[in-house]
Amino acid sequence: MSTPPPTGPLVTRDTLSTQLRLLGVETGEILLVHSSLSSLGWVNGGAVAVVQGLLDALGPSGTLVVPTQTGGLSDPAVWGSPPVPEEWWDRIRATMPGYDPLITPSRGVGVIPETVRTWPGALRSAHPQTSFAALGPRAAEIVDGHAPDCRLGERSPLARLERLGARVLLLGAGYDACTSFHLAEYRIPSPLVPVGRPAPGGGWETVTEVSITSDRFDELGHDFERDRPVVRGKVGAADARLFPVADAVAYAERWLAVHRPREEEFPYPPA
């Protein structure tokens, strides 16, 4: 049976940059992008063309930022997708390669962030589980100094993006992917949890961290979009949303404190 032709739309580097500008992406700004390549349609050149289109829209004075998380560098005791046998746990902890920002691939954030991570000139933050990669003149300012015991809080690139007036672009991604909401979790009463991972010099370490979860972020995003100015449009076939990091954080602080107070214990491991 022959494979049916793609339904489109046909998306190119040029159409991406044009539609991003029409959406409101500005030359020279700092843009934190959460993305889904498959949502865009048939992209000629795939993730490379998407990154080129984003860089074209931002221009040489703009800075592109993406999450390059590595959730696999975690304690096998909390793995659920899929779990591994308990008798493997000690061996996994003893042999898991440590985080190297140059070679450790991102996981669970899509092919576009992984393409940015490996782009010439890209810089990546040092956190072994929740790193960000950036391209552009403000890249070092954003990713440097990501504290190893601060996944997505005040000493992470998120707080710097907030201070620098960056905006979020959800490009075919939902609000459950919006990392800016996690910064708000650090600013309200929050349970602390032990987080295991391979140590930089070898072996295993456990650090104490704020418990983070994207539970109910879809509801939070719905209310945020209802109450705050969010630019909405289409890029290719994808729904796109554009809004300031600072707006998302401030709204989430108030919303989470009321609708999902952090004193409650969640019945699943931290993200």
Secondary structure per residue as TSV (DSSP state, phi and psi in degrees):
chain	resnum	aa	ss	phi	psi
A	1	M	-	360.0	130.1
A	2	S	-	-75.5	149.8
A	3	T	-	-77.4	129.3
A	4	P	-	-66.5	150.5
A	5	P	-	-67.1	154.1
A	6	P	-	-63.3	148.9
A	7	T	-	-86.7	-12.5
A	8	G	-	82.6	-165.9
A	9	P	-	-72.0	160.3
A	10	L	E	-75.3	122.8
A	11	V	E	-118.3	134.0
A	12	T	-	-125.1	169.8
A	13	R	H	-53.3	-44.6
A	14	D	H	-68.0	-42.4
A	15	T	H	-66.5	-34.7
A	16	L	H	-62.3	-50.9
A	17	S	H	-63.7	-39.1
A	18	T	H	-64.6	-46.2
A	19	Q	H	-69.3	-32.8
A	20	L	H	-64.8	-41.7
A	21	R	H	-66.2	-40.0
A	22	L	H	-63.6	-33.8
A	23	L	H	-64.7	-33.5
A	24	G	T	130.3	2.9
A	25	V	-	-63.2	131.8
A	26	E	-	-109.7	143.5
A	27	T	T	-58.9	131.0
A	28	G	T	89.3	-4.5
A	29	E	-	-83.8	171.7
A	30	I	E	-104.3	126.2
A	31	L	E	-128.0	121.5
A	32	L	E	-95.5	115.7
A	33	V	E	-110.8	126.1
A	34	H	E	-111.0	130.0
A	35	S	E	-143.3	160.1
A	36	S	-	-137.3	110.7
A	37	L	G	-62.3	-42.1
A	38	S	G	-65.2	-23.5
A	39	S	G	-74.0	-17.1
A	40	L	G	-78.3	-22.0
A	41	G	-	112.2	-153.7
A	42	W	E	-92.4	104.3
A	43	V	E	-94.7	118.0
A	44	N	T	-73.0	107.1
A	45	G	T	104.4	-4.1
A	46	G	H	59.1	-142.5
A	47	A	H	-62.3	-32.2
A	48	V	H	-61.0	-44.6
A	49	A	H	-64.6	-34.9
A	50	V	H	-65.2	-46.1
A	51	V	H	-63.4	-41.8
A	52	Q	H	-60.3	-43.1
A	53	G	H	-63.6	-40.0
A	54	L	H	-63.7	-45.4
A	55	L	H	-65.9	-36.4
A	56	D	H	-62.5	-43.1
A	57	A	H	-66.6	-36.3
A	58	L	H	-79.2	-26.2
A	59	G	-	73.5	172.2
A	60	P	T	-65.5	-19.1
A	61	S	T	-91.8	-3.5
A	62	G	-	-91.9	164.0
A	63	T	E	-129.9	127.6
A	64	L	E	-101.3	130.4
A	65	V	E	-127.5	138.1
A	66	V	E	-138.7	152.1
A	67	P	E	-75.6	136.2
A	68	T	-	-127.7	54.7
A	69	Q	-	-68.4	155.2
A	70	T	-	-134.4	66.0
A	71	G	T	-64.2	-17.3
A	72	G	T	-68.6	-19.2
A	73	L	S	-83.7	69.9
A	74	S	S	-149.1	173.3
A	75	D	-	-70.3	123.7
A	76	P	G	-60.7	-17.5
A	77	A	G	-64.6	-22.1
A	78	V	G	-104.4	3.1
A	79	W	-	-70.8	137.9
A	80	G	-	-134.6	-4.7
A	81	S	S	-132.8	68.9
A	82	P	S	-96.4	167.5
A	83	P	-	-73.0	164.5
A	84	V	-	-123.1	156.4
A	85	P	-	-59.9	141.8
A	86	E	G	-59.9	-31.7
A	87	E	G	-68.7	-11.2
A	88	W	G	-87.3	-18.1
A	89	W	H	-56.1	-49.7
A	90	D	H	-62.1	-40.5
A	91	R	H	-67.2	-39.5
A	92	I	H	-62.1	-45.6
A	93	R	H	-61.5	-39.4
A	94	A	H	-72.5	-24.0
A	95	T	H	-117.3	-0.1
A	96	M	-	-67.3	126.4
A	97	P	-	-61.9	141.4
A	98	G	-	-74.4	168.2
A	99	Y	-	-72.9	131.4
A	100	D	-	-129.5	113.1
A	101	P	T	-58.9	-21.6
A	102	L	T	-82.5	-29.5
A	103	I	T	-124.5	-20.1
A	104	T	-	-70.6	119.0
A	105	P	-	-72.1	151.8
A	106	S	-	-71.9	162.5
A	107	R	-	-146.1	131.0
A	108	G	S	81.9	7.1
A	109	V	S	-116.1	-0.9
A	110	G	-	100.5	171.1
A	111	V	H	-79.5	-24.8
A	112	I	H	-66.6	-48.5
A	113	P	H	-59.3	-38.2
A	114	E	H	-65.3	-33.4
A	115	T	H	-68.1	-41.6
A	116	V	H	-62.4	-43.4
A	117	R	H	-55.0	-38.1
A	118	T	T	-96.0	6.1
A	119	W	S	-72.1	142.7
A	120	P	T	-55.8	128.6
A	121	G	T	90.2	-5.1
A	122	A	-	-68.3	143.1
A	123	L	E	-117.0	149.2
A	124	R	E	-132.7	142.4
A	125	S	-	-76.5	166.7
A	126	A	-	-92.4	-5.8
A	127	H	-	-67.3	131.7
A	128	P	S	-74.2	-6.7
A	129	Q	S	-126.2	-29.3
A	130	T	S	-130.6	51.3
A	131	S	-	-75.6	163.0
A	132	F	E	-127.3	148.9
A	133	A	E	-115.8	149.6
A	134	A	E	-143.2	146.9
A	135	L	E	-128.1	127.8
A	136	G	S	132.0	177.1
A	137	P	T	-66.6	-20.2
A	138	R	T	-100.7	9.4
A	139	A	H	-58.6	-50.3
A	140	A	H	-62.7	-41.0
A	141	E	H	-59.8	-32.4
A	142	I	H	-82.9	-43.6
A	143	V	H	-94.8	-20.1
A	144	D	T	-66.0	145.7
A	145	G	T	76.2	22.9
A	146	H	-	-70.4	109.4
A	147	A	-	-65.7	139.0
A	148	P	T	-69.0	-15.3
A	149	D	T	-111.5	26.9
A	150	C	-	-141.6	87.6
A	151	R	S	-59.8	-56.6
A	152	L	S	-139.7	36.2
A	153	G	S	-111.6	-146.0
A	154	E	T	-66.7	-25.5
A	155	R	T	-108.4	36.8
A	156	S	S	-120.7	167.6
A	157	P	H	-57.6	-25.1
A	158	L	H	-60.3	-44.3
A	159	A	H	-66.1	-34.3
A	160	R	H	-69.3	-40.3
A	161	L	H	-60.5	-40.2
A	162	E	H	-61.3	-47.5
A	163	R	H	-65.9	-31.7
A	164	L	T	-86.2	2.0
A	165	G	T	75.0	26.8
A	166	A	-	-68.1	159.0
A	167	R	E	-117.6	157.8
A	168	V	E	-99.2	136.2
A	169	L	E	-116.9	114.4
A	170	L	E	-91.8	108.1
A	171	L	E	-108.7	85.1
A	172	G	B	77.9	3.2
A	173	A	-	-104.9	152.8
A	174	G	-	-92.1	176.7
A	175	Y	G	-68.0	-17.8
A	176	D	G	-65.4	-16.8
A	177	A	G	-94.6	0.1
A	178	C	-	-77.8	99.4
A	179	T	T	-65.5	-24.0
A	180	S	H	-59.0	-31.8
A	181	F	H	-62.6	-29.4
A	182	H	H	-66.5	-32.7
A	183	L	H	-58.7	-35.8
A	184	A	H	-62.8	-31.6
A	185	E	H	-62.3	-26.4
A	186	Y	T	-79.1	-9.1
A	187	R	T	-109.8	6.7
A	188	I	S	-126.0	163.0
A	189	P	-	-52.5	127.7
A	190	S	-	-139.5	135.4
A	191	P	-	-68.6	150.1
A	192	L	E	-104.2	147.1
A	193	V	E	-136.5	152.2
A	194	P	E	-78.3	136.6
A	195	V	E	-124.6	117.1
A	196	G	E	-94.3	149.2
A	197	R	E	-169.8	163.6
A	198	P	E	-66.7	138.7
A	199	A	-	-79.5	150.3
A	200	P	T	-55.7	-38.4
A	201	G	T	-94.2	11.5
A	202	G	S	107.1	156.6
A	203	G	S	85.1	-160.4
A	204	W	E	-128.1	146.0
A	205	E	E	-138.7	157.0
A	206	T	E	-128.4	128.0
A	207	V	E	-117.7	156.6
A	208	T	E	-94.1	128.7
A	209	E	E	-137.0	162.1
A	210	V	E	-67.0	136.1
A	211	S	-	-73.7	124.1
A	212	I	-	-120.3	146.2
A	213	T	-	-157.3	144.8
A	214	S	-	-90.6	11.7
A	215	D	T	-54.4	126.3
A	216	R	T	72.8	10.1
A	217	F	H	-63.3	-28.5
A	218	D	H	-64.3	-40.6
A	219	E	H	-67.2	-43.2
A	220	L	H	-57.6	-45.8
A	221	G	H	-63.5	-39.3
A	222	H	H	-58.9	-46.1
A	223	D	H	-70.3	-38.9
A	224	F	H	-58.5	-45.5
A	225	E	H	-67.4	-31.6
A	226	R	H	-69.9	-37.0
A	227	D	H	-100.8	-19.2
A	228	R	S	-123.2	155.0
A	229	P	-	-71.5	113.8
A	230	V	-	-122.0	124.8
A	231	V	E	-77.7	127.5
A	232	R	E	-122.1	146.5
A	233	G	E	-174.4	-166.9
A	234	K	E	-119.5	139.4
A	235	V	E	-127.1	114.2
A	236	G	T	59.3	-132.8
A	237	A	T	-91.3	-1.9
A	238	A	E	-85.5	141.3
A	239	D	E	-72.0	133.1
A	240	A	E	-125.3	143.0
A	241	R	E	-135.1	141.3
A	242	L	E	-135.9	127.1
A	243	F	E	-162.2	158.2
A	244	P	E	-70.5	141.3
A	245	V	H	-54.5	-46.1
A	246	A	H	-60.3	-39.4
A	247	D	H	-63.1	-43.9
A	248	A	H	-63.8	-42.0
A	249	V	H	-66.5	-47.6
A	250	A	H	-62.7	-41.8
A	251	Y	H	-66.8	-43.2
A	252	A	H	-63.7	-36.0
A	253	E	H	-56.4	-47.2
A	254	R	H	-70.8	-43.3
A	255	W	H	-66.9	-47.1
A	256	L	H	-64.5	-38.0
A	257	A	H	-61.9	-30.6
A	258	V	H	-91.3	-47.6
A	259	H	H	-94.0	-21.2
A	260	R	S	-147.8	68.2
A	261	P	-	-59.3	139.7
A	262	R	T	-77.3	-8.6
A	263	E	T	-66.7	-25.3
A	264	E	S	-67.6	146.9
A	265	E	-	-95.6	129.7
A	266	F	-	-87.8	140.3
A	267	P	S	-83.3	37.2
A	268	Y	S	-154.8	162.8
A	269	P	-	-66.7	156.9
A	270	P	-	-62.2	151.7
A	271	A	-	-68.6	360.0
